[in-house]
Amino acid sequence: MNIAISNTSEKPIYQQLFEQISAQILKGEIEKGYHLPSIRQAAKELRVSIITIKKAWEELERCGLIYTITGKGCFVAELSSEEMIQKRNEMVEEQMAVDISYYKSFGLTIEEVMELLKKVY
């Protein structure tokens, strides 16, 4: 796992962790069955609170990207390629819904949003 935490980001640290780890899982950079560090170990290595790690791991589990075996730890879920694509698309759509709501608050049309997206992308 390659994690970079920004203390100056507007995003909470647990969300930064969730986004980075989920992206690495969905891109295949973290392999299926990989044993994640324990919550305490990850908190110590990343110098964040145990609660922060716990919240990120819970979010990963809620999305079906990891699973927990009591007494053994958390592991990356064994997802097929199709399931990984489906999860990726679901996560992107969820974020896009939030973003589109923001753009609509400025009165932007879909055409204006698409032009801006092309420019930025």
N, C-alpha and C positions, 0 to 999 in steps of 0.2 A: 504494500500500500504506500502510495505517495500522497501525503497530505500537506497542504500549505494553508495555515490558518492566518487570517488577517484580523487583527484587533481593531482596525480602523474601518472595516466593512460595516455597512448598515445591516447586513444579514447576521443573525445570531450564529454563534460558533457551532451549535448543534446542527443548524441548517447547512452551514458550510461543509461540515463533516458528511452529512447525509448526501449532499449533492455530489461531492467529490467521490465518495465511496460508491454511490449508486452508478455514477458515470463510469467508473473503472470496472465495476462488475458488468454493466451492460455492454461495454466495449471489449470485454474479455480480458482485460488487463489483470483482473483478479479472478483466478480460476474457480470453477465450481468445486465445492467441497473444501475450499480454503478455510482454515481455522483462524478466525479473527482474534486479535489480542483480547485478553480479558478486559473488562471495563476498567478495573484498577490499573492494569498495565498500560492501557491506551491513555488513560488520564495522566499517568505519571510521565509517559513519553512525550505527550503533546502539551503537557503543563496546563491542563484544564481540569475542571471539576469532574468528579465521578458522575454527578447528575447530568452534566452536559453530554458525556459519552453515552450514558444510559438512554437519554432522550434520542440521540442519533441512532443507536442500535435498535431502539423500539420502533422508530420510524422506518428503518430498513426492513425490520421484520414485518411491520404492518403492510408494507408494499410487496412482501413476498420475496424479497431479494436475499434474505438470510433466514435461518431458523436456529432455534436454541435447543440444545440437549441439556437438560438439568444435570448439573454436576460436571459437565464437560465443556460447555461454552457455546459460542455462536459460530455458525458455519455458513458459507455462501451456498445458496440454494442450487439444486441441480435442475436448471431450467434448460429446455430445448431452445434452439435458435429462434423458433417461431414465438415461443413464450417470451424470450428476451426482447424481441422486436415489439411484441404487443405491450410489454411493460414499459419499454422506452417510449412508445407512442402515447400510452396513457399518461405518463409523467409529463411529456412535452405538451400534450393537449391541456392538461390541468394548469400548467404554467401559462400557456397561451391564453386561456380563459381569463386569468387574472390580468395579464398584460393587455388584452383587448378591452377589458373593462376600463382600464386606465386610459387607453387611447380614446375610447368613446367619450370619456369625461371631458376631453378636449374638443369633442365634436368632429374628430377625424373620420373621414369616409374610409371604406375598405381599400379604395384605390390609393388614397393618400398613405395609408398604413403600408400597403404593398410597395409603393415607391420608396418610402423611408426604409423599409426592411431591405430592399435591394441595395440601397445606398450604403447601409450599415454593414450588411452581410458581405 
